Amino acid sequence: MAQRFTDEMVFTLQCVSCQADLRTSIAAQVVIGHYNGGQLAAFRGQCARQACGRTEVLQGAEDVLPLEERIAEWEAMG
């Protein structure tokens, strides 16, 4: 069965692996992919490993967008 991403996951507000709120611990996040133009993120370690097979950011990979920007985009979606 294909993975279904919530709107919160697409706006990088929810871990794609454990579904925990990512707004609480920005330093512990890693971008693991993209969906519908948004970043997908997971907590470093076990969540990232389950989501994409690696536990850390690859060198040269993009950073998670600033929290304020993610929340503004989420609120603009309505």
C-alpha positions as CSV (number, residue, x, y, z in Angstrom):
1,M,0.0,0.0,0.0
2,A,1.3,3.5,-0.9
3,Q,2.2,5.9,1.8
4,R,-0.4,8.6,2.4
5,F,0.9,11.9,3.6
6,T,-1.1,14.3,5.7
7,D,-1.2,18.0,5.0
8,E,0.9,18.5,8.1
9,M,3.5,16.1,6.7
10,V,3.7,18.0,3.4
11,F,4.2,21.3,5.3
12,T,7.0,19.7,7.4
13,L,4.9,20.0,10.6
14,Q,4.6,16.2,11.3
15,C,7.1,13.4,11.2
16,V,6.4,11.0,8.3
17,S,7.4,8.0,10.4
18,C,6.0,8.5,13.9
19,Q,3.5,11.3,13.1
20,A,4.8,13.4,16.0
21,D,4.7,17.2,15.9
22,L,7.9,18.5,14.3
23,R,7.4,22.1,15.6
24,T,8.9,21.1,19.0
25,S,12.4,20.1,18.0
26,I,13.7,21.7,14.9
27,A,17.4,20.6,15.4
28,A,16.4,16.9,15.4
29,Q,14.8,17.0,11.9
30,V,16.0,15.8,8.5
31,V,14.5,16.3,5.1
32,I,13.8,12.9,3.7
33,G,12.0,13.8,0.5
34,H,9.4,15.9,-1.3
35,Y,5.7,15.6,-2.1
36,N,3.4,18.0,-4.0
37,G,6.1,20.7,-3.8
38,G,6.6,20.5,-0.1
39,Q,9.3,19.0,2.1
40,L,8.9,15.8,3.9
41,A,10.8,15.4,7.2
42,A,11.4,13.0,10.0
43,F,13.2,13.0,13.3
44,R,16.9,12.0,12.9
45,G,17.7,8.5,13.9
46,Q,15.1,5.7,13.8
47,C,12.3,7.7,12.2
48,A,14.6,8.8,9.4
49,R,15.9,5.3,8.9
50,Q,12.3,3.9,8.7
51,A,11.2,6.7,6.3
52,C,14.2,6.7,3.9
53,G,16.9,4.3,5.0
54,R,19.3,6.9,6.4
55,T,19.6,8.5,9.8
56,E,21.2,11.8,9.0
57,V,21.3,14.5,6.3
58,L,23.5,13.8,3.3
59,Q,26.2,16.3,2.7
60,G,24.8,19.1,0.5
61,A,21.2,18.2,1.3
62,E,18.7,21.0,1.9
63,D,17.8,22.2,5.3
64,V,14.3,22.1,6.8
65,L,12.6,25.4,6.1
66,P,12.4,27.8,9.0
67,L,9.4,27.0,11.3
68,E,7.8,30.5,10.8
69,E,7.8,30.0,7.0
70,R,6.3,26.5,7.3
71,I,3.5,27.7,9.7
72,A,2.7,30.7,7.4
73,E,2.4,28.4,4.4
74,W,0.2,26.0,6.4
75,E,-2.1,28.8,7.5
76,A,-2.3,30.3,4.0
77,M,-3.6,27.0,2.8
78,G,-6.5,27.6,5.0
